[in-house]
Amino acid sequence: MKSFVKVINHIKEVRLAKKITQIQMAEDLQITRQTINAIEKNKYNPSLELALKLAKYLDVPFEQLFYLEEKE
Amino acid sequence: MSVKRLQYLLWTVIVLCMIIGGFLGIYIIGKETGNYPVELMLPIIIGVIGGLMVFLMISKWSQKRRGNVPEIDERTLKNLQKYFLGALYFILIGSGAALLIAYAMGVKTIETGLLILCLGGVFLMTIAGAFIVKRV
């Protein structure tokens, strides 16, 4: 049986591909740079509101940005 | 009411309360000694307003350095929530344990001055911890 344990995101990859800095993203989304760092390192799961804002800001489908890590 | 107006109102209330506190101090000194040190009124007013100016200058400078990035966000608030919850349990259990240990050691009464000192220390440590958590 599959069990989901951790939320993984591709924010760093997408951000770097779009050449956006953490500072610029922090200013645009009105969050701290530390929060972006924590989200990118999968140490902090953002609220649904912030997750949706991130998907909209990076112009990426939500399910492509965040997904559950599957474990057997 | 706009945020800016609320901010001005907040500063005004804080400054007025501090000045009133200073004047109350003068009144208490006068009542106790019979000599009201009215010459302290000017330093009180200058000190309070000067302190506010220094605070405003520092906050303006840090805002300039930080740019448009906010100082706190949802993660900071969550961290602070967790910290204060932990601190609450620590203080509750810690002070209870300290009382029991003191009682077991034969301390039957506690001087209020010492109590104020202990609580002041706990309060200062909690506030210092909150500042650290805010920056994490």
N, CA and C atoms of all chains as a GROMACS GRO file, in nm:
protein
  624
    1MET      N    1   0.083  -0.120   0.000
    1MET     CA    2   0.000   0.000   0.000
    1MET      C    3   0.087   0.126   0.000
    2LYS      N    4   0.044   0.222  -0.083
    2LYS     CA    5   0.122   0.346  -0.092
    2LYS      C    6   0.085   0.440   0.022
    3SER      N    7   0.187   0.505   0.077
    3SER     CA    8   0.156   0.608   0.178
    3SER      C    9   0.232   0.735   0.142
    4PHE      N   10   0.166   0.848   0.164
    4PHE     CA   11   0.227   0.976   0.130
    4PHE      C   12   0.287   1.036   0.256
    5VAL      N   13   0.412   1.074   0.247
    5VAL     CA   14   0.476   1.123   0.369
    5VAL      C   15   0.515   1.270   0.367
    6LYS      N   16   0.563   1.317   0.255
    6LYS     CA   17   0.620   1.452   0.256
    6LYS      C   18   0.578   1.531   0.132
    7VAL      N   19   0.559   1.660   0.151
    7VAL     CA   20   0.528   1.747   0.037
    7VAL      C   21   0.660   1.794  -0.024
    8ILE      N   22   0.676   1.769  -0.152
    8ILE     CA   23   0.797   1.810  -0.224
    8ILE      C   24   0.758   1.921  -0.321
    9ASN      N   25   0.849   2.015  -0.342
    9ASN     CA   26   0.817   2.121  -0.440
    9ASN      C   27   0.935   2.146  -0.535
   10HIS      N   28   0.901   2.206  -0.648
   10HIS     CA   29   1.002   2.237  -0.750
   10HIS      C   30   1.024   2.387  -0.762
   11ILE      N   31   1.001   2.459  -0.655
   11ILE     CA   32   1.009   2.605  -0.662
   11ILE      C   33   1.148   2.654  -0.704
   12LYS      N   34   1.250   2.595  -0.646
   12LYS     CA   35   1.386   2.642  -0.677
   12LYS      C   36   1.418   2.624  -0.825
   13GLU      N   37   1.386   2.508  -0.878
   13GLU     CA   38   1.415   2.480  -1.020
   13GLU      C   39   1.341   2.579  -1.110
   14VAL      N   40   1.213   2.599  -1.081
   14VAL     CA   41   1.131   2.689  -1.164
   14VAL      C   42   1.182   2.833  -1.151
   15ARG      N   43   1.215   2.872  -1.028
   15ARG     CA   44   1.263   3.009  -1.002
   15ARG      C   45   1.393   3.035  -1.077
   16LEU      N   46   1.485   2.938  -1.069
   16LEU     CA   47   1.614   2.955  -1.137
   16LEU      C   48   1.596   2.954  -1.289
   17ALA      N   49   1.504   2.872  -1.338
   17ALA     CA   50   1.478   2.868  -1.482
   17ALA      C   51   1.423   3.001  -1.532
   18LYS      N   52   1.346   3.067  -1.445
   18LYS     CA   53   1.288   3.196  -1.483
   18LYS      C   54   1.379   3.314  -1.445
   19LYS      N   55   1.498   3.282  -1.392
   19LYS     CA   56   1.598   3.382  -1.352
   19LYS      C   57   1.540   3.485  -1.253
   20ILE      N   58   1.472   3.434  -1.155
   20ILE     CA   59   1.416   3.522  -1.050
   20ILE      C   60   1.499   3.500  -0.923
   21THR      N   61   1.540   3.611  -0.859
   21THR     CA   62   1.617   3.597  -0.734
   21THR      C   63   1.522   3.580  -0.615
   22GLN      N   64   1.576   3.530  -0.506
   22GLN     CA   65   1.495   3.512  -0.384
   22GLN      C   66   1.445   3.647  -0.333
   23ILE      N   67   1.532   3.748  -0.341
   23ILE     CA   68   1.494   3.883  -0.293
   23ILE      C   69   1.378   3.938  -0.376
   24GLN      N   70   1.390   3.923  -0.507
   24GLN     CA   71   1.284   3.974  -0.596
   24GLN      C   72   1.152   3.904  -0.567
   25MET      N   73   1.160   3.773  -0.549
   25MET     CA   74   1.040   3.694  -0.521
   25MET      C   75   0.980   3.734  -0.386
   26ALA      N   76   1.069   3.755  -0.287
   26ALA     CA   77   1.024   3.796  -0.154
   26ALA      C   78   0.952   3.930  -0.161
   27GLU      N   79   1.006   4.022  -0.238
   27GLU     CA   80   0.943   4.154  -0.253
   27GLU      C   81   0.807   4.143  -0.322
   28ASP      N   82   0.802   4.063  -0.428
   28ASP     CA   83   0.678   4.051  -0.505
   28ASP      C   84   0.568   3.979  -0.428
   29LEU      N   85   0.606   3.877  -0.351
   29LEU     CA   86   0.504   3.799  -0.279
   29LEU      C   87   0.485   3.846  -0.134
   30GLN      N   88   0.563   3.947  -0.094
   30GLN     CA   89   0.555   4.002   0.043
   30GLN      C   90   0.577   3.892   0.150
   31ILE      N   91   0.683   3.815   0.129
   31ILE     CA   92   0.724   3.717   0.230
   31ILE      C   93   0.874   3.737   0.253
   32THR      N   94   0.927   3.676   0.359
   32THR     CA   95   1.070   3.696   0.388
   32THR      C   96   1.155   3.600   0.302
   33ARG      N   97   1.281   3.638   0.286
   33ARG     CA   98   1.373   3.554   0.208
   33ARG      C   99   1.396   3.420   0.279
   34GLN      N  100   1.395   3.424   0.412
   34GLN     CA  101   1.414   3.302   0.491
   34GLN      C  102   1.302   3.201   0.464
   35THR      N  103   1.180   3.254   0.445
   35THR     CA  104   1.065   3.166   0.417
   35THR      C  105   1.083   3.097   0.281
   36ILE      N  106   1.128   3.174   0.181
   36ILE     CA  107   1.151   3.116   0.048
   36ILE      C  108   1.256   3.005   0.059
   37ASN      N  109   1.362   3.035   0.132
   37ASN     CA  110   1.469   2.937   0.152
   37ASN      C  111   1.416   2.810   0.219
   38ALA      N  112   1.334   2.828   0.323
   38ALA     CA  113   1.279   2.713   0.396
   38ALA      C  114   1.186   2.631   0.307
   39ILE      N  115   1.106   2.699   0.223
   39ILE     CA  116   1.014   2.627   0.134
   39ILE      C  117   1.095   2.550   0.030
   40GLU      N  118   1.196   2.615  -0.027
   40GLU     CA  119   1.276   2.551  -0.132
   40GLU      C  120   1.351   2.427  -0.080
   41LYS      N  121   1.387   2.433   0.048
   41LYS     CA  122   1.458   2.318   0.107
   41LYS      C  123   1.362   2.215   0.166
   42ASN      N  124   1.231   2.233   0.140
   42ASN     CA  125   1.125   2.145   0.191
   42ASN      C  126   1.124   2.135   0.344
   43LYS      N  127   1.168   2.246   0.408
   43LYS     CA  128   1.167   2.247   0.554
   43LYS      C  129   1.038   2.309   0.607
   44TYR      N  130   0.968   2.381   0.520
   44TYR     CA  131   0.844   2.446   0.563
   44TYR      C  132   0.740   2.432   0.452
   45ASN      N  133   0.620   2.388   0.490
   45ASN     CA  134   0.509   2.378   0.395
   45ASN      C  135   0.429   2.508   0.401
   46PRO      N  136   0.422   2.581   0.290
   46PRO     CA  137   0.348   2.708   0.294
   46PRO      C  138   0.198   2.686   0.311
   47SER      N  139   0.129   2.792   0.352
   47SER     CA  140  -0.017   2.783   0.363
   47SER      C  141  -0.075   2.766   0.223
   48LEU      N  142  -0.200   2.724   0.216
   48LEU     CA  143  -0.264   2.704   0.085
   48LEU      C  144  -0.264   2.835   0.007
   49GLU      N  145  -0.288   2.944   0.078
   49GLU     CA  146  -0.292   3.077   0.014
   49GLU      C  147  -0.157   3.110  -0.050
   50LEU      N  148  -0.050   3.089   0.028
   50LEU     CA  149   0.084   3.120  -0.025
   50LEU      C  150   0.123   3.022  -0.137
   51ALA      N  151   0.084   2.896  -0.122
   51ALA     CA  152   0.115   2.796  -0.226
   51ALA      C  153   0.048   2.835  -0.358
   52LEU      N  154  -0.077   2.879  -0.350
   52LEU     CA  155  -0.149   2.922  -0.471
   52LEU      C  156  -0.086   3.048  -0.530
   53LYS      N  157  -0.044   3.137  -0.441
   53LYS     CA  158   0.023   3.260  -0.486
   53LYS      C  159   0.152   3.225  -0.560
   54LEU      N  160   0.227   3.128  -0.504
   54LEU     CA  161   0.354   3.085  -0.566
   54LEU      C  162   0.330   3.027  -0.705
   55ALA      N  163   0.225   2.941  -0.715
   55ALA     CA  164   0.194   2.880  -0.844
   55ALA      C  165   0.156   2.986  -0.947
   56LYS      N  166   0.079   3.085  -0.901
   56LYS     CA  167   0.036   3.192  -0.992
   56LYS      C  168   0.156   3.279  -1.030
   57TYR      N  169   0.239   3.310  -0.932
   57TYR     CA  170   0.356   3.397  -0.957
   57TYR      C  171   0.454   3.332  -1.054
   58LEU      N  172   0.479   3.202  -1.034
   58LEU     CA  173   0.574   3.133  -1.120
   58LEU      C  174   0.510   3.082  -1.250
   59ASP      N  175   0.377   3.098  -1.259
   59ASP     CA  176   0.302   3.060  -1.378
   59ASP      C  177   0.322   2.911  -1.412
   60VAL      N  178   0.304   2.830  -1.311
   60VAL     CA  179   0.321   2.685  -1.325
   60VAL      C  180   0.197   2.619  -1.264
   61PRO      N  181   0.145   2.509  -1.326
   61PRO     CA  182   0.030   2.440  -1.264
   61PRO      C  183   0.064   2.395  -1.123
   62PHE      N  184  -0.036   2.404  -1.038
   62PHE     CA  185  -0.014   2.375  -0.895
   62PHE      C  186   0.046   2.236  -0.873
   63GLU      N  187  -0.013   2.136  -0.942
   63GLU     CA  188   0.032   1.997  -0.921
   63GLU      C  189   0.174   1.974  -0.972
   64GLN      N  190   0.220   2.064  -1.058
   64GLN     CA  191   0.357   2.052  -1.108
   64GLN      C  192   0.456   2.114  -1.007
   65LEU      N  193   0.407   2.209  -0.931
   65LEU     CA  194   0.492   2.279  -0.834
   65LEU      C  195   0.502   2.203  -0.702
   66PHE      N  196   0.389   2.151  -0.658
   66PHE     CA  197   0.386   2.076  -0.531
   66PHE      C  198   0.332   1.935  -0.556
   67TYR      N  199   0.394   1.837  -0.495
   67TYR     CA  200   0.338   1.701  -0.502
   67TYR      C  201   0.378   1.623  -0.378
   68LEU      N  202   0.305   1.514  -0.353
   68LEU     CA  203   0.334   1.431  -0.236
   68LEU      C  204   0.436   1.323  -0.271
   69GLU      N  205   0.533   1.309  -0.187
   69GLU     CA  206   0.633   1.204  -0.207
   69GLU      C  207   0.568   1.071  -0.169
   70GLU      N  208   0.573   0.977  -0.261
   70GLU     CA  209   0.509   0.847  -0.236
   70GLU      C  210   0.609   0.748  -0.177
   71LYS      N  211   0.559   0.666  -0.088
   71LYS     CA  212   0.644   0.565  -0.024
   71LYS      C  213   0.568   0.433  -0.022
   72GLU      N  214   0.634   0.326  -0.058
   72GLU     CA  215   0.569   0.193  -0.058
   72GLU      C  216   0.550   0.142   0.085
   73MET      N  217  -1.012   5.324   0.966
   73MET     CA  218  -0.892   5.406   0.990
   73MET      C  219  -0.773   5.343   0.916
   74SER      N  220  -0.694   5.427   0.849
   74SER     CA  221  -0.583   5.373   0.771
   74SER      C  222  -0.470   5.326   0.865
   75VAL      N  223  -0.382   5.241   0.811
   75VAL     CA  224  -0.272   5.186   0.891
   75VAL      C  225  -0.181   5.298   0.940
   76LYS      N  226  -0.155   5.397   0.852
   76LYS     CA  227  -0.065   5.507   0.886
   76LYS      C  228  -0.123   5.587   1.004
   77ARG      N  229  -0.254   5.614   0.999
   77ARG     CA  230  -0.317   5.691   1.107
   77ARG      C  231  -0.315   5.612   1.238
   78LEU      N  232  -0.338   5.481   1.225
   78LEU     CA  233  -0.334   5.394   1.345
   78LEU      C  234  -0.195   5.396   1.407
   79GLN      N  235  -0.092   5.396   1.319
   79GLN     CA  236   0.047   5.399   1.365
   79GLN      C  237   0.075   5.528   1.442
   80TYR      N  238   0.031   5.642   1.386
   80TYR     CA  239   0.051   5.771   1.453
   80TYR      C  240  -0.020   5.772   1.588
   81LEU      N  241  -0.144   5.717   1.588
   81LEU     CA  242  -0.222   5.713   1.712
   81LEU      C  243  -0.150   5.628   1.818
   82LEU      N  244  -0.095   5.516   1.772
   82LEU     CA  245  -0.023   5.426   1.862
   82LEU      C  246   0.098   5.495   1.924
   83TRP      N  247   0.177   5.564   1.840
   83TRP     CA  248   0.294   5.635   1.891
   83TRP      C  249   0.254   5.744   1.991
   84THR      N  250   0.147   5.816   1.955
   84THR     CA  251   0.101   5.924   2.045
   84THR      C  252   0.062   5.867   2.180
   85VAL      N  253  -0.014   5.758   2.180
   85VAL     CA  254  -0.059   5.696   2.306
   85VAL      C  255   0.062   5.649   2.388
   86ILE      N  256   0.159   5.584   2.319
   86ILE     CA  257   0.278   5.534   2.390
   86ILE      C  258   0.356   5.649   2.453
   87VAL      N  259   0.378   5.756   2.373
   87VAL     CA  260   0.454   5.873   2.423
   87VAL      C  261   0.381   5.936   2.542
   88LEU      N  262   0.249   5.955   2.527
   88LEU     CA  263   0.171   6.017   2.635
   88LEU      C  264   0.176   5.931   2.762
   89CYS      N  265   0.162   5.800   2.746
   89CYS     CA  266   0.165   5.710   2.862
   89CYS      C  267   0.301   5.717   2.933
   90MET      N  268   0.409   5.722   2.853
   90MET     CA  269   0.543   5.728   2.914
   90MET      C  270   0.562   5.860   2.989
   91ILE      N  271   0.514   5.970   2.928
   91ILE     CA  272   0.527   6.101   2.994
   91ILE      C  273   0.443   6.103   3.122
   92ILE      N  274   0.322   6.049   3.113
   92ILE     CA  275   0.235   6.044   3.233
   92ILE      C  276   0.302   5.959   3.342
   93GLY      N  277   0.366   5.849   3.299
   93GLY     CA  278   0.439   5.764   3.394
   93GLY      C  279   0.550   5.840   3.464
   94GLY      N  280   0.623   5.919   3.386
   94GLY     CA  281   0.730   6.002   3.443
   94GLY      C  282   0.677   6.102   3.544
   95PHE      N  283   0.565   6.166   3.506
   95PHE     CA  284   0.503   6.265   3.596
   95PHE      C  285   0.453   6.198   3.724
   96LEU      N  286   0.400   6.076   3.707
   96LEU     CA  287   0.356   6.000   3.825
   96LEU      C  288   0.474   5.972   3.918
   97GLY      N  289   0.590   5.943   3.855
   97GLY     CA  290   0.712   5.921   3.933
   97GLY      C  291   0.748   6.043   4.015
   98ILE      N  292   0.739   6.161   3.947
   98ILE     CA  293   0.768   6.288   4.017
   98ILE      C  294   0.672   6.305   4.135
   99TYR      N  295   0.543   6.274   4.109
   99TYR     CA  296   0.440   6.288   4.213
   99TYR      C  297   0.470   6.196   4.332
  100ILE      N  298   0.509   6.070   4.300
  100ILE     CA  299   0.537   5.973   4.408
  100ILE      C  300   0.659   6.017   4.489
  101ILE      N  301   0.764   6.064   4.417
  101ILE     CA  302   0.884   6.112   4.488
  101ILE      C  303   0.846   6.228   4.581
  102GLY      N  304   0.764   6.321   4.525
  102GLY     CA  305   0.721   6.438   4.604
  102GLY      C  306   0.641   6.398   4.725
  103LYS      N  307   0.553   6.300   4.706
  103LYS     CA  308   0.467   6.256   4.816
  103LYS      C  309   0.549   6.186   4.926
  104GLU      N  310   0.652   6.115   4.884
  104GLU     CA  311   0.733   6.040   4.980
  104GLU      C  312   0.831   6.132   5.054
  105THR      N  313   0.894   6.224   4.975
  105THR     CA  314   0.999   6.307   5.035
  105THR      C  315   0.952   6.448   5.073
  106GLY      N  316   0.839   6.489   5.016
  106GLY     CA  317   0.790   6.624   5.044
  106GLY      C  318   0.849   6.727   4.948
  107ASN      N  319   0.941   6.684   4.863
  107ASN     CA  320   1.005   6.776   4.767
  107ASN      C  321   0.978   6.725   4.625
  108TYR      N  322   0.896   6.796   4.550
  108TYR     CA  323   0.861   6.752   4.414
  108TYR      C  324   0.970   6.793   4.314
  109PRO      N  325   1.044   6.698   4.256
  109PRO     CA  326   1.152   6.735   4.163
  109PRO      C  327   1.099   6.774   4.024
  110VAL      N  328   1.039   6.895   4.016
  110VAL     CA  329   0.977   6.939   3.890
  110VAL      C  330   1.080   6.961   3.778
  111GLU      N  331   1.207   6.978   3.819
  111GLU     CA  332   1.312   6.998   3.716
  111GLU      C  333   1.331   6.872   3.630
  112LEU      N  334   1.273   6.760   3.676
  112LEU     CA  335   1.285   6.635   3.598
  112LEU      C  336   1.185   6.629   3.482
  113MET      N  337   1.090   6.722   3.480
  113MET     CA  338   0.984   6.719   3.377
  113MET      C  339   1.043   6.733   3.237
  114LEU      N  340   1.138   6.826   3.223
  114LEU     CA  341   1.198   6.850   3.090
  114LEU      C  342   1.277   6.727   3.042
  115PRO      N  343   1.367   6.671   3.128
  115PRO     CA  344   1.437   6.548   3.082
  115PRO      C  345   1.342   6.435   3.046
  116ILE      N  346   1.231   6.425   3.120
  116ILE     CA  347   1.133   6.317   3.090
  116ILE      C  348   1.078   6.336   2.948
  117ILE      N  349   1.033   6.459   2.920
  117ILE     CA  350   0.972   6.488   2.789
  117ILE      C  351   1.076   6.470   2.677
  118ILE      N  352   1.195   6.528   2.698
  118ILE     CA  353   1.300   6.519   2.595
  118ILE      C  354   1.343   6.373   2.576
  119GLY      N  355   1.355   6.300   2.686
  119GLY     CA  356   1.397   6.159   2.679
  119GLY      C  357   1.297   6.074   2.601
  120VAL      N  358   1.169   6.093   2.631
  120VAL     CA  359   1.066   6.013   2.565
  120VAL      C  360   1.060   6.046   2.415
  121ILE      N  361   1.054   6.176   2.383
  121ILE     CA  362   1.045   6.216   2.242
  121ILE      C  363   1.175   6.181   2.167
  122GLY      N  364   1.289   6.202   2.234
  122GLY     CA  365   1.419   6.166   2.173
  122GLY      C  366   1.427   6.016   2.148
  123GLY      N  367   1.380   5.937   2.243
  123GLY     CA  368   1.379   5.791   2.227
  123GLY      C  369   1.295   5.749   2.108
  124LEU      N  370   1.179   5.813   2.093
  124LEU     CA  371   1.091   5.783   1.980
  124LEU      C  372   1.159   5.819   1.847
  125MET      N  373   1.229   5.934   1.848
  125MET     CA  374   1.300   5.977   1.726
  125MET      C  375   1.408   5.876   1.688
  126VAL      N  376   1.485   5.830   1.789
  126VAL     CA  377   1.591   5.731   1.763
  126VAL      C  378   1.529   5.604   1.705
  127PHE      N  379   1.415   5.560   1.766
  127PHE     CA  380   1.346   5.440   1.717
  127PHE      C  381   1.301   5.459   1.572
  128LEU      N  382   1.243   5.576   1.543
  128LEU     CA  383   1.194   5.602   1.407
  128LEU      C  384   1.309   5.602   1.306
  129MET      N  385   1.423   5.663   1.348
  129MET     CA  386   1.539   5.670   1.258
  129MET      C  387   1.593   5.530   1.230
  130ILE      N  388   1.602   5.447   1.335
  130ILE     CA  389   1.653   5.309   1.317
  130ILE      C  390   1.558   5.229   1.227
  131SER      N  391   1.426   5.242   1.252
  131SER     CA  392   1.331   5.163   1.172
  131SER      C  393   1.332   5.210   1.026
  132LYS      N  394   1.351   5.342   1.002
  132LYS     CA  395   1.359   5.396   0.866
  132LYS      C  396   1.484   5.340   0.796
  133TRP      N  397   1.595   5.339   0.871
  133TRP     CA  398   1.722   5.291   0.816
  133TRP      C  399   1.713   5.143   0.782
  134SER      N  400   1.652   5.063   0.873
  134SER     CA  401   1.644   4.919   0.847
  134SER      C  402   1.549   4.890   0.731
  135GLN      N  403   1.445   4.973   0.716
  135GLN     CA  404   1.351   4.956   0.604
  135GLN      C  405   1.421   4.986   0.472
  136LYS      N  406   1.507   5.086   0.473
  136LYS     CA  407   1.583   5.124   0.353
  136LYS      C  408   1.677   5.011   0.314
  137ARG      N  409   1.739   4.950   0.416
  137ARG     CA  410   1.835   4.842   0.394
  137ARG      C  411   1.765   4.716   0.345
  138ARG      N  412   1.644   4.692   0.400
  138ARG     CA  413   1.569   4.571   0.368
  138ARG      C  414   1.498   4.579   0.233
  139GLY      N  415   1.471   4.701   0.187
  139GLY     CA  416   1.394   4.720   0.065
  139GLY      C  417   1.247   4.699   0.093
  140ASN      N  418   1.178   4.636   0.000
  140ASN     CA  419   1.033   4.616   0.016
  140ASN      C  420   0.999   4.480   0.077
  141VAL      N  421   1.102   4.408   0.122
  141VAL     CA  422   1.079   4.276   0.182
  141VAL      C  423   1.023   4.294   0.323
  142PRO      N  424   0.911   4.227   0.355
  142PRO     CA  425   0.854   4.245   0.490
  142PRO      C  426   0.941   4.183   0.599
  143GLU      N  427   0.920   4.232   0.721
  143GLU     CA  428   0.999   4.182   0.833
  143GLU      C  429   0.942   4.050   0.887
  144ILE      N  430   0.808   4.039   0.882
  144ILE     CA  431   0.743   3.916   0.929
  144ILE      C  432   0.646   3.864   0.823
  145ASP      N  433   0.625   3.735   0.823
  145ASP     CA  434   0.526   3.674   0.732
  145ASP      C  435   0.461   3.556   0.804
  146GLU      N  436   0.387   3.472   0.729
  146GLU     CA  437   0.312   3.363   0.794
  146GLU      C  438   0.403   3.265   0.868
  147ARG      N  439   0.524   3.241   0.815
  147ARG     CA  440   0.615   3.147   0.880
  147ARG      C  441   0.665   3.203   1.014
  148THR      N  442   0.697   3.334   1.014
  148THR     CA  443   0.743   3.398   1.138
  148THR      C  444   0.634   3.388   1.246
  149LEU      N  445   0.509   3.414   1.205
  149LEU     CA  446   0.399   3.408   1.302
  149LEU      C  447   0.382   3.266   1.357
  150LYS      N  448   0.393   3.167   1.268
  150LYS     CA  449   0.381   3.026   1.312
  150LYS      C  450   0.494   2.992   1.409
  151ASN      N  451   0.617   3.036   1.374
  151ASN     CA  452   0.732   3.011   1.461
  151ASN      C  453   0.711   3.074   1.598
  152LEU      N  454   0.660   3.199   1.598
  152LEU     CA  455   0.636   3.269   1.725
  152LEU      C  456   0.529   3.197   1.807
  153GLN      N  457   0.424   3.150   1.738
  153GLN     CA  458   0.317   3.076   1.806
  153GLN      C  459   0.375   2.954   1.877
  154LYS      N  460   0.457   2.878   1.802
  154LYS     CA  461   0.518   2.756   1.859
  154LYS      C  462   0.607   2.793   1.977
  155TYR      N  463   0.686   2.901   1.960
  155TYR     CA  464   0.779   2.942   2.065
  155TYR      C  465   0.703   2.980   2.192
  156PHE      N  466   0.598   3.061   2.177
  156PHE     CA  467   0.525   3.107   2.296
  156PHE      C  468   0.451   2.991   2.364
  157LEU      N  469   0.404   2.895   2.284
  157LEU     CA  470   0.340   2.778   2.343
  157LEU      C  471   0.442   2.698   2.426
  158GLY      N  472   0.559   2.680   2.369
  158GLY     CA  473   0.666   2.610   2.440
  158GLY      C  474   0.709   2.685   2.565
  159ALA      N  475   0.724   2.818   2.549
  159ALA     CA  476   0.766   2.902   2.662
  159ALA      C  477   0.662   2.898   2.774
  160LEU      N  478   0.534   2.897   2.736
  160LEU     CA  479   0.426   2.892   2.836
  160LEU      C  480   0.437   2.765   2.920
  161TYR      N  481   0.453   2.650   2.854
  161TYR     CA  482   0.466   2.524   2.926
  161TYR      C  483   0.591   2.523   3.012
  162PHE      N  484   0.702   2.574   2.953
  162PHE     CA  485   0.829   2.576   3.025
  162PHE      C  486   0.816   2.659   3.152
  163ILE      N  487   0.755   2.777   3.140
  163ILE     CA  488   0.743   2.866   3.256
  163ILE      C  489   0.647   2.807   3.359
  164LEU      N  490   0.534   2.752   3.310
  164LEU     CA  491   0.436   2.694   3.403
  164LEU      C  492   0.498   2.578   3.481
  165ILE      N  493   0.555   2.483   3.406
  165ILE     CA  494   0.612   2.365   3.471
  165ILE      C  495   0.737   2.403   3.551
  166GLY      N  496   0.820   2.489   3.490
  166GLY     CA  497   0.945   2.531   3.556
  166GLY      C  498   0.920   2.604   3.686
  167SER      N  499   0.824   2.699   3.685
  167SER     CA  500   0.800   2.775   3.808
  167SER      C  501   0.735   2.686   3.913
  168GLY      N  502   0.650   2.593   3.868
  168GLY     CA  503   0.588   2.498   3.963
  168GLY      C  504   0.694   2.412   4.028
  169ALA      N  505   0.786   2.360   3.945
  169ALA     CA  506   0.893   2.275   3.997
  169ALA      C  507   0.984   2.354   4.092
  170ALA      N  508   1.014   2.480   4.053
  170ALA     CA  509   1.100   2.564   4.137
  170ALA      C  510   1.036   2.586   4.274
  171LEU      N  511   0.903   2.608   4.274
  171LEU     CA  512   0.830   2.627   4.401
  171LEU      C  513   0.836   2.502   4.487
  172LEU      N  514   0.813   2.387   4.422
  172LEU     CA  515   0.815   2.260   4.497
  172LEU      C  516   0.954   2.233   4.555
  173ILE      N  517   1.056   2.258   4.474
  173ILE     CA  518   1.194   2.236   4.521
  173ILE      C  519   1.226   2.329   4.639
  174ALA      N  520   1.185   2.457   4.622
  174ALA     CA  521   1.209   2.554   4.730
  174ALA      C  522   1.137   2.512   4.858
  175TYR      N  523   1.013   2.462   4.842
  175TYR     CA  524   0.935   2.418   4.960
  175TYR      C  525   1.002   2.297   5.025
  176ALA      N  526   1.049   2.204   4.940
  176ALA     CA  527   1.116   2.083   4.991
  176ALA      C  528   1.246   2.119   5.063
  177MET      N  529   1.308   2.231   5.017
  177MET     CA  530   1.434   2.273   5.080
  177MET      C  531   1.410   2.350   5.210
  178GLY      N  532   1.284   2.371   5.241
  178GLY     CA  533   1.251   2.436   5.368
  178GLY      C  534   1.220   2.585   5.356
  179VAL      N  535   1.212   2.636   5.231
  179VAL     CA  536   1.177   2.778   5.214
  179VAL      C  537   1.024   2.790   5.226
  180LYS      N  538   0.979   2.858   5.329
  180LYS     CA  539   0.835   2.866   5.353
  180LYS      C  540   0.775   2.997   5.300
  181THR      N  541   0.854   3.102   5.294
  181THR     CA  542   0.803   3.230   5.242
  181THR      C  543   0.902   3.286   5.138
  182ILE      N  544   0.845   3.363   5.048
  182ILE     CA  545   0.930   3.426   4.945
  182ILE      C  546   0.910   3.577   4.952
  183GLU      N  547   1.018   3.649   4.948
  183GLU     CA  548   1.013   3.796   4.952
  183GLU      C  549   0.959   3.847   4.817
  184THR      N  550   0.869   3.942   4.820
  184THR     CA  551   0.810   3.990   4.693
  184THR      C  552   0.915   4.053   4.603
  185GLY      N  553   1.016   4.117   4.662
  185GLY     CA  554   1.124   4.177   4.584
  185GLY      C  555   1.198   4.071   4.501
  186LEU      N  556   1.222   3.956   4.565
  186LEU     CA  557   1.290   3.846   4.496
  186LEU      C  558   1.200   3.789   4.386
  187LEU      N  559   1.071   3.783   4.417
  187LEU     CA  560   0.972   3.733   4.319
  187LEU      C  561   0.970   3.823   4.195
  188ILE      N  562   0.973   3.955   4.218
  188ILE     CA  563   0.974   4.052   4.108
  188ILE      C  564   1.100   4.033   4.024
  189LEU      N  565   1.212   4.012   4.092
  189LEU     CA  566   1.340   3.991   4.023
  189LEU      C  567   1.336   3.865   3.936
  190CYS      N  568   1.283   3.756   3.992
  190CYS     CA  569   1.274   3.629   3.919
  190CYS      C  570   1.182   3.643   3.799
  191LEU      N  571   1.063   3.700   3.821
  191LEU     CA  572   0.967   3.716   3.712
  191LEU      C  573   1.021   3.809   3.605
  192GLY      N  574   1.092   3.914   3.649
  192GLY     CA  575   1.154   4.007   3.554
  192GLY      C  576   1.254   3.935   3.465
  193GLY      N  577   1.335   3.847   3.526
  193GLY     CA  578   1.433   3.768   3.451
  193GLY      C  579   1.365   3.677   3.350
  194VAL      N  580   1.258   3.610   3.394
  194VAL     CA  581   1.182   3.520   3.305
  194VAL      C  582   1.123   3.599   3.189
  195PHE      N  583   1.067   3.715   3.220
  195PHE     CA  584   1.005   3.802   3.119
  195PHE      C  585   1.109   3.846   3.016
  196LEU      N  586   1.225   3.890   3.065
  196LEU     CA  587   1.332   3.936   2.975
  196LEU      C  588   1.380   3.824   2.884
  197MET      N  589   1.396   3.705   2.944
  197MET     CA  590   1.444   3.590   2.865
  197MET      C  591   1.342   3.553   2.758
  198THR      N  592   1.213   3.558   2.794
  198THR     CA  593   1.107   3.523   2.698
  198THR      C  594   1.108   3.621   2.582
  199ILE      N  595   1.122   3.750   2.612
  199ILE     CA  596   1.122   3.853   2.507
  199ILE      C  597   1.246   3.836   2.418
  200ALA      N  598   1.362   3.810   2.482
  200ALA     CA  599   1.485   3.791   2.403
  200ALA      C  600   1.471   3.670   2.311
  201GLY      N  601   1.410   3.563   2.362
  201GLY     CA  602   1.386   3.443   2.281
  201GLY      C  603   1.294   3.474   2.163
  202ALA      N  604   1.192   3.556   2.188
  202ALA     CA  605   1.098   3.592   2.080
  202ALA      C  606   1.171   3.666   1.968
  203PHE      N  607   1.265   3.753   2.006
  203PHE     CA  608   1.342   3.827   1.904
  203PHE      C  609   1.429   3.732   1.821
  204ILE      N  610   1.486   3.632   1.890
  204ILE     CA  611   1.569   3.534   1.819
  204ILE      C  612   1.482   3.453   1.723
  205VAL      N  613   1.366   3.406   1.774
  205VAL     CA  614   1.276   3.324   1.691
  205VAL      C  615   1.228   3.404   1.569
  206LYS      N  616   1.207   3.533   1.588
  206LYS     CA  617   1.160   3.618   1.477
  206LYS      C  618   1.261   3.622   1.362
  207ARG      N  619   1.386   3.614   1.398
  207ARG     CA  620   1.491   3.625   1.295
  207ARG      C  621   1.526   3.492   1.228
  208VAL      N  622   1.481   3.380   1.289
  208VAL     CA  623   1.515   3.248   1.233
  208VAL      C  624   1.443   3.225   1.100
   0.00000   0.00000   0.00000
